């Protein structure tokens, strides 16, 4: 991993993106999106996560966050580990999931290729954290996050994507609450 993609400043504000193995579109049902949202709520309440922007896409997640405990790497590791377990459980227990066997097979196949994985590998390992150092760069990354569902063709307006902080910037905190840096608009 490149030196540029590490959490060097433990107090820093970071943009991260991470995807499911093979970019599999797992997040196609509300139950799976809800696992991500509930895990973010827990991390905010119990692990010191400050969340400034987010977008949950079918195969990947974008976040702008800070660790108030100065443990961004550990926070993200725990988040990914917990969500992987919970989503695998949700897949296994969802009688409506038509792709259940295929999805579990794909995650098990990825896990067999990784010596540190016990059975399933859900997330790709890299996060590519980028420290955000200026208001201009922060706004650029927020625009990127919010426009991701538009560029993917899912919506024509960023606020129409249910699982995005674009809605928060319009006063809608129904999915997740976010923190305010004081200058973001």
N, C-alpha and C positions, 0 to 999 in steps of 0.2 A: 504494500500500500504506500502510496506517495506521501511524503512528509506534509504536503499541502492538504491532505485529507485526514487530519487528526484534530482532536480537541486540544489545542495548545493552551488556550486561555480558558481556564476553568470557570471564570466569571463571565465569559463572553456570550453574546447573542449569536445563535447559529441557525443556518438554513440547512436542513437535511432532507434527503429523499431516499427512500428505500422501497424495494419492490419484492414481490413474491418470486419464488424460484421460477425460472423460465417465463417470467412476466405473465403468469397465469391469472386470468380474470376471475378472482375468487369473490370479490365484493360486488356481487350481483343481486344480493338479497339483503333486506334491511337487517336481518338477524346478525349478519357478519359485520356490517357497518356499525351496528350497536355495540359489538364487542370492542371495536376500536374506540368509539366514543366513551364507553364506560371505563376503559383502561386509561384514557386521557384524564377523565374526571378523577380517577383514583390517584394518578401520578400528580395531579395538581394539588389534591388534598393531603396526600401522605408522603410524597417523594420530592416536593419542592420544585415541581415543574411550573415554569411561567410560560404560558402559551400566547403567542402574538399573532400567528396566522397558521392555517392548516387547510389541507384539501385531501380528502380520501377519494381516490380514483379506483376503478375496478381491479387494477393490478399493483397499485403503488400508493404511497403516502408522501405528502410534503408537509413539513413542519418548520415554523420559525419558533424557536424556544430558547430558554435559558434555564439553567439549573441553579436555584437559589442555594442549594447545598454544595455548589461547586463540584458536582460530579456528573457532568453531561454524558460522558461515555457510559457510566454505570446506569444512569437513568434510561438511556436509550436501549442499552442491552436488556435491562429488566422489562421494559415496555415490550420489546420485540419478543422476548422469551414468553412472557405472560400471554400476549395476544396470539402467538403461534399455538400455544397449548389450548387456549379457549376456542380458537377458530377450528382447530382440528376436532375438538370435542363437539362443537356445534355442527360440523359437517357429519360426524359419525352419528349424531342423534337427530338429524333432520330428515324425517321420512319424505319430505317434498324435494329433497336434493337429488335431481336426476343425474347429476355428474359425480355423485359421492364416490363410487368405486374408482373412477378415473382420477379424480382429484387426490384421493388418498394414495393411490398407486404412484402418481407423479411425485408427491411429497416424500413417500417412502423411497422411491428410486433416487431422489436427490439426497436423501439422508444416507443411503448406502454409499454414496460417493464421498461422504464426508466423515472422516474418522472421529470427529468430536461430537457427532450427532448420534443420539441413542436410537431413534427410529425414523422420525420424520424431520425433514428440513422444510420449513415453510417460507422463511424470508431469505433473500440473498444476504450475504454477510456484510457487504460494504454499505456505508451510509453516506459517504462523501460529505462530511460536515464542512461547511464554509462559514467562517466567522464573518459576521456582518459588522462593518466598522464605521459606516456613515449613514446618515438619514437617506441619502440618495440610493445607496446600495440596498438598504432595507426596503424602501418603496419599490425598487426594481424587482426584488425577490417576491414581495407581496403581490405585485402585478402578475408576475410569472405564475405564482401559485393559483391566483384567482382566475387567470385566463386558461389554465390547463384544461378544464372541461369544455371550454369554448373551442380551443384548438383541436381537441379530440372529437369535436362534432356532437357532443352530448346535449349541449344547450347553446343558445345564441347570446345569452346574457349571463355573466358570472353569478349573479345573485340567484339564478334559477337552479343552480346545483345545490342540492340539499346539504351535502356534507362538505361545506366550504365556509371559511370565515368571511367570504365575500358578503354573506348574509349578516354577519355580525357588524360589519362596517355600515350596514343599513339599519342597525338597531335590532336585529333578530338574533337572540341568544337561545333559540329553542333547542338546538342540537348541542352546542358547547358554549361555554363562556370563554372569552379570551381576555388577556391582560392588555392594558393600554400603556404605551410608552410615553404618551403625552404629546407626541407630534405626528402620529400616524393618522391619516384621514383618507 
